[in-house]
Amino acid sequence: MKKIANNLFIEKENNLYTIRMSPKLQEEIGTIGFIDFTEDDSLEIDDIILNLEASKTVMAISSPLAGKIINRNVAAITSPELLNSEKSEDNWLVKLAEVDEESYNSLEDF
């Protein structure tokens, strides 16, 4: 099941929630040249997941869900262009656990 919020796709698989940028957001920001993940392992709604510099903008990506970060796409730190990829195995940002199911279900379906 996929949801969308803040121009981010959120996909639930078992009790793991993967957050990635939507193609629309990827297009709007352009080629990503630098990212910096939050060092916090816990996120609240609207907390910053990462800051990025891209060809069209500099911005922060905020989380649509509260939860515990269990994995970051660390390959994107040295190769930030991975986040511009169409491949879901390359373009994810973080994976969350301990997410409130009701909060996830309240997001818009994709």
C-alpha positions in Angstrom: 0.0 0.0 0.0 1.3 3.5 -0.9 0.4 6.9 0.5 1.4 10.4 -0.5 2.1 13.4 1.6 4.4 16.5 1.3 5.2 15.3 -2.3 6.7 12.1 -0.7 5.6 8.5 -1.3 5.3 6.4 1.8 5.1 2.7 1.3 4.2 0.2 4.0 5.6 -3.3 3.9 5.0 -5.4 7.0 5.8 -2.9 9.9 8.4 -0.9 7.8 7.6 2.4 6.2 9.8 3.6 3.3 9.8 7.3 2.4 10.9 8.4 -1.0 10.4 11.5 -3.1 7.6 11.5 -5.7 8.6 11.9 -9.4 6.9 15.4 -9.3 9.2 16.5 -6.4 12.3 15.0 -8.2 11.4 17.0 -11.3 10.7 20.2 -9.4 14.1 20.2 -7.5 16.3 19.1 -10.3 19.5 17.1 -10.0 20.6 16.6 -6.4 24.2 17.4 -5.6 24.4 17.2 -1.8 22.3 15.8 1.0 22.7 15.8 4.8 20.5 13.5 6.9 19.3 14.3 10.3 21.3 12.7 13.1 18.2 12.1 15.1 16.9 8.5 15.2 13.3 9.6 16.1 11.1 11.8 14.0 8.0 13.6 14.8 5.6 14.8 12.1 7.2 17.7 10.2 10.7 17.0 11.6 13.4 17.3 9.0 14.6 14.1 7.4 17.3 15.7 5.4 18.6 18.9 3.9 19.5 18.9 0.2 21.1 21.0 -2.5 19.9 20.5 -6.0 20.2 22.3 -9.4 16.9 24.2 -8.9 16.7 24.6 -5.1 18.1 24.2 -1.6 15.5 22.8 0.8 14.7 20.6 3.7 12.5 17.4 3.4 10.1 17.1 6.3 8.6 13.8 7.5 4.9 13.2 7.1 5.0 10.6 9.9 6.4 10.2 13.3 8.5 7.1 13.9 11.9 5.6 14.5 14.5 5.8 11.7 15.9 2.3 11.3 17.7 2.8 8.0 19.0 5.7 6.0 20.0 5.6 2.3 23.6 6.2 3.2 24.7 5.4 -0.4 23.0 8.7 -1.4 25.4 10.6 0.8 28.3 9.9 -1.5 26.1 9.6 -4.6 23.2 12.0 -4.1 22.0 11.6 -7.7 20.6 8.2 -6.6 17.7 10.2 -5.2 16.8 11.3 -8.7 16.6 7.7 -9.9 13.4 6.1 -11.1 14.4 2.9 -9.3 12.8 2.4 -5.9 15.8 0.5 -4.6 17.9 3.6 -5.2 15.7 6.6 -4.5 14.5 6.0 -1.0 15.3 8.4 1.9 14.6 6.6 5.1 12.8 3.6 6.5 10.7 4.0 9.7 9.4 1.7 12.3 7.2 2.3 15.3 4.8 4.4 13.2 1.2 5.0 14.3 -1.0 3.0 12.0 -3.8 5.5 12.3 -1.5 8.4 11.2 -0.4 6.4 8.2 -4.0 5.4 7.2 -5.0 9.1 7.4 -2.6 10.0 4.6 -3.8 10.3 1.0 -3.9 7.1 -1.0 -1.7 6.9 -4.1 
